[in-house]
Amino acid sequence: MTADDGAPLRLLAHDADDLAVISAALQDSVTRIADIQWDAASRQLTIAFNRFRWEAPGDHVERVRSGLQLGYVQELKARKMRRDGGDAVVELLALTFEPGEPPGGVVTFAFAAGGDLAAQVECIDAILVDVSAPWRTPRKPEHG
């Protein structure tokens, strides 16, 4: 895939370097609290995002619906995230990985306004997939 072919993004992560690529692709993505789902029985965290398409060509300002699934999640902790705010929208700043007992550790989702999710994982096993066609958006994220 090239950055200008419009093909859906499909990324896998099995180590911290791979996760950094997914983090870059998800920078400035937005999601509703209700679109964050953790299934403790299957140990999977799934989040639906409206992802800003940083890879879009030229002056295209687009978003696309994307799904991220993180596997082998042993525990999930939230900080400064309203559990009752299902329609509340949060903006993802970055994903980071703090190694623990190899190959596990903690994947942290850092959101604007100071909220975060910390997923204790047995190992890094993540997939990011675009699931819709891109649409134009009036605003491009700006970083000061």
N, C-alpha and C positions, 0 to 999 in steps of 0.2 A: 504494500500500500504506500502511495506517496501522499504527501500532505495536501495535495490539491485535487485528488481524484474523487473526494466525497464519499469514499467507502466507509462503512461503519468501523469504528475502532473496536478491536478485540485484543486485550492484553492479559497475559498471565504473569503472576508473580510467585516465585518460589524462594527468593532471598531478598535481602534488604535493598540491593541495587535495583532489582525488578520492581520492588514496592515504591522506590523513589520515582520510577517512570510513571507508575499509576498515580502517584501523588501529584506529579506535574500535570498530568492529563486532567485530574479532578480539581486542580486549584480554581477557586472561585465558583465551584458548583454549589447549587442550592438544593435543599431537600426539606420536606416537611417532617416534623417529629414522627408523624404517623407512618411515614415511609421508611422508617428504621425498624427492622424486624429481626429479633434474635430468637432462634428456635433452639432452646437448650437441649432438647432431646437429640436433634440431629447435629448439634454443635455448629450451626451455621448462622452467620450474621449477614443479612441482605439489606442493602440500602438502594433506593431508587433516587437518582439525582437528575436535575436539569443541569447538564454539563456545558460550560462555555467551551466552544471549539477553538482552542488556541491554535490548532493546526490548520484552520480554515485559510484559504488563500487570500492574499491581498487585503482589501478593506472589508471583507465579509465579516459581519458581526452576527454570530449564530450561536444557538444552543441546540442541544440534542438530549433526548431522554436516554439515560444510561443506567445500567444496573451493576452494582458491585456486590460480589459475594465473597465472604471470607470464611474459610473452613477451619475446622479443628479448634473452634473457640471454646475454651474451658470455662471462662468467666467473663462477664461484661460489667463494667462499672461506668456510671455516668456522673459527671460533675458539672453543675450549673446548666443542666438540661431539664426543662420542665416536662415531667412525665404526663401531666394533664394537658399539655399544650399541643395536641395532635395536629392542629392546623398551623401552629407556629412554624415559621421558616427559619432555617439556619444555613449559614454559608460556610463551606469547608475551606479552610486555609491550607492544611497539609496533613499528610499521613506520615508518621514516623515509626520506626521500629527500635525498641530497646531490647537487646539480647538478654535472655535469661539462661536457663539450663538448655544447652543446644539440643535440638535446633529450635527451641521455643523462645518465647519472650512476650513482649507487650507491643501490640499495634495500637497507636494512639491516633485518633481522629481529632484534630484541633479545629475548632469552629470559631468564627468571629464572635466577639463579645465575651470571650473567655470560657465558653463551654467546651467540654471534650468527652469523648468516649474512649475507654481503655479496654481493649480486648486482649485477655491473656490467651495466647495461642500455643498449641503443641508444636506447631511449625507454621511457616508462612505458606499459605495456600490461598491465593486470591485470583479472582478473574473480574475484569471490567469489560462490559459489552455495551455498545450503543444499540438501543432497541427501537429507535424511531428515526424518521427522516429529520434532518436539521431544519430549524426555522429561524428566521431573522429575529433579532432582538434589538431594541432601540439603544441599549446601553452596553458598552464594553467596560469590563472591570478595570479600575485604575489603581495603581499602587504608588503611594507617595514616597 
